[in-house]
Amino acid sequence: MAIWRPERVGWLGKERGCLMFEFDRDTRVERVAEGRYVGLLDRGWNIGDNPNGGFLLSIISAACADAIEHPDPISFTTHYLRPGLGGEAFQVELEVVRKGRTLTTVRAVFIQEGQVRLLAIAAYSDLAQSVGVDTDISLPAIDIPAPEQCPPRTGDLQSIDIPMMKKLDVRLNPHQVDSNPALAPVLSGWVRFSDGRPADVRSLLLFCDTFPPSPFVRIGPVGWVPTIELTVHVRRRPNPGWILAEFQTNDLTGGRMVESGCLWDSSGQLVAQSRQIGLVMQRSGDA
């Protein structure tokens, strides 16, 4: 549900009289010093007991949006050192490493209970401005059943509670829901915000980490898949509407996987690509 705030209430980027969606409310940060931001981590974006990794990345991007002038995160690489703590206070410490005419590079750490939990390096630019050769080469959108023909993601696939699915509307390709050793480790579907918030570049960072792990299509929901490192490349600003997604496991050995993903907007243009290294573990495993 979108929330109407009649006046500015003390966090960044929320002007008087604006309509605030849940994603913007829950990723709000407050600047308390130069390069230092604080906030409270909402439990509503959990998968099981842990906050979603893409959501944590989105919080860092909220601090980046305040600290730099370039609007678009064209490259965002995050290392996940420890799980986040839902319901607890957090701190983001951010350093502008280099500021240029067409590109700004920042380094950020996400801290809870005195421990660094995420380490990120991001490059920001302006996707509305051309910086070189005027040639368009892109991956075409895949063809899958329409959103209304795709079942919603629930915790049943992994036998866990997913509070985040109250915030997001994630639909899964019906041909890839039931695991089968004969299937390719590819998972596709659709995603949008449940409260009607339109997609933007910040939301693409989240959407790259909101689907079940693609190995499950072949091997079933064997357990926990914590992310070690996630890189998102934002390619274009998305048009309003559903975001189409496809993720595939490129390599899985010794419990370590490499997964690549693509996102397309409602016009069929490629808007983001991702690459993730994660661990495929039993439920009792510990990274």
N, C-alpha and C positions, 0 to 999 in steps of 0.2 A: 504494500500500500504506500502510495506517495504521501508525504507528510508536509503540510503547509506550516511554514514558520513565519509568523507575522513580522519578525524583526531579526536583525543580526544577533546571533547568540554566542559569538566569541570564538568561532573557528574559521579557518581560512576558506576563501572562495565562496562564501554564502552571503549574498547581498540581501539587503532589506526587502522583504516581501517575495522572496523567491520560492518556487516549489521544489522541495527537496525529496529526492528518491532515496530508497533504502541504501543503495550502494554508496551514494554520496554522503549520507548521514553516517554510515558505518565505517567509512574510510577517512573520516574527518581527522585532521591533525591540527595542533595548535603550536605555533612557533613561540618558544620561550627564550630563545637566544639565537644568535646568528648560526645557522647550520644545525640547529637542534630543535626537534619537534617531539611532542608527546601526545598521547591519546589513550583510549581504552579499547581493548580488543573484544569485539562482539562475538559471542558464542554462536550466533545464528548462521555463521559461515563455516561451521565445522563439517568434517567428514569423519564420522565416528567421534572419537575423543579429541581429535586434533583440528586446528584451523586449517582450511584449505590453503595450499601453497600459493595458488594464483591470487587469492584474496590478500595474503600477506604482501605479495608483490605490489598489489594495487595500493596498499597503504603507503609503501615507499614511494610509489609514483605520485601520490598526493603531495608528499613533501617536496618531491622534485618539481612539481608543477608550480609551487610557490617560489622555489629558490632560483629558477632560471627563466629566461625569456622565450626560448624556443619552445613551441607548443607540443611537438610530437615525439614520443619515444620510439625512434626508429630501430634501436637495438637495446635489449634489456637482458643482461645475463645475471642470474642469481644463483648463488651457492647456498644450499640449505644445511646449516651446521647442526641445528637442533630444532625440534618441533616448537611451534608457537604455543602460547598458553591462553586459551579462550577465557574471557572474562577478567583478564589481568591488564594492568597498565603496561604501556610500551613506550619506548623512546626510539626515535630515528635520528641518527647523526649523519649529516650529509656534507660532502666537500665537493665544490666545483673544481675539478682537476684542470680543465681547460675550457675557455670560452672564446669561440671564434665567430666569424661572420655568418657561417652557415651551419655550425655544429657546436654544441656544448656537451662536454663529457663530465659526468658526475660519478662519485663513489659514495655509497651509502651503506650503513649497517643498521639492522633492526635488533633492538636489545630488549630483553625482558629479564627481570630478577638478576640484573647485573651481568648477564651472559649474552654474547653476540649469537643470534639465532639465524640471521640471514646476512649475507654479504653480497652486495649488488654493484655492478658497473653498468652505467647506461649512457647511451648517446642520444641526444635530442636534436631535432632539426625542425624544419617547417615543410611538411609534405605538400603544401599548396604552392611552393616555389620550386621551379626547376633549377637544378644546379649543374646540368651538363647536357649530354646528348638527348635529343628529343625523339627517342625510340621506345616503343612499348612492347615488351616481351613478358608474357605472363602465363601461368598455369590456368587452363580452363576449369570451370567449376565442374564437380562431379554430378552425376545424375542419380538421385535416390528418391524414394517415396516422399510425398509432401508431408509437412509436419503433422497434419491431422491424421495421417496414416501411420505415424510412428508412435510407439508407446513411450510414455514418460520414464525418465530415469527414476528409480526408487532404490532404497537400500536393500531390496530383496536380492539383487544380483550378487551382492557381497555379504549379505546377512548382517548388515550394520545399519545404524541410524544415520541419515544424512540430513541434518537440519538445513543445509544450504539449498536443498531442493524446494524449500518454501520461498526462497529468494529468487530462484532461477527456474525457468521452464526449459528443461533439457529433454529432447526427444531422440530416441535411438532408432537406427535403421532396423526394421523388424527382421531382416534377413541375417542380422548379426547379433541378435539378443541371446540366442541359445548357443552355448559353446559346442564346438565340434572339432576334433583333431584334424579333420579334412579341410577346415576353413583356413583362409589366409588370416594372419593376425592383424586385421584391419577393422577399425570401428568408425562409423560415420553417424551423423545425425544433425540436429538443429539446436540452437540455443538462443534465448532472449531473456530479458529480465521479466520477472512475474508481474512487477508493478507498472510495466509499460515504459520504463526508462529507455530512451533510444540508445543504440550502441554508439560508442565513440572510441578513440584510440586507447583510452585508459581501460575500457571494458574489454578490449581485445586481449590485454595481458591476463585478465581473469579467465576469459573464455577458453584460452589455450590449456587450461588445467581444470576443466569442469566435467570431463567425460570419464567413464570407467577406463582403466588401463586396457590398451588394445590387445595385450597377450591373452586376456581372459576369453577373447573370442575363440581361441584355439585350445587353451589349457583349462578354462573354467576359472571361477573366482577362488584361486588358491589361498589368498590371504591379503597381506598388506604390501603396498607398493610405494614406499617413501621415495621422494625425489631427492637426488643428490645435487643435480644442477639442471636449470631450465633456462634456455635462451629463447626469447621471442623477438622476431623481426617484424615490425609493423611496416607494411608496404604502401597502404593507401588509407585515407579516412573513409570509414564505412558509411553507406547510405542507411536510412532507417529500415527496420524490418528484421526478420529472422537472419541469423548468421548460420551458414552452412559449414560443417566441420568434417574433417577426415583425419584420423590418426592411424599410423601403422608402425608396428615394431620392425625395425630394420635389423636388429641383432639381439639375441638373448642367449647368454651362456653363463654358467656358474651363478645364476641368480641376478645377474646384472643385465639390464636391458637398455637399448637405445631406441627411442620412439620419436618419429617425426610427425608434424601436423601441419595442416593448412586450413585457413578460414576464408570463406567467401561471403560477401554481403548480398543483399537482396537483388542487386543488379547483376550479380555473377562475377564481380571483380574480386580478385585475390586481395585480401586486406591484411593478412598476417600469416607468417610461418613460424613454426616452433621446432625445437629439438631438445629432448630431455634424456638425461641419464638417471635411471632409477634402479631400485632393488626390488626384486620379486621375492617376497618372503612369506613364510608361514606366519600365522597370526601371533604365535608366541615369539617370533623373531625380534631381534633388537639390532638396529643399525649402529 
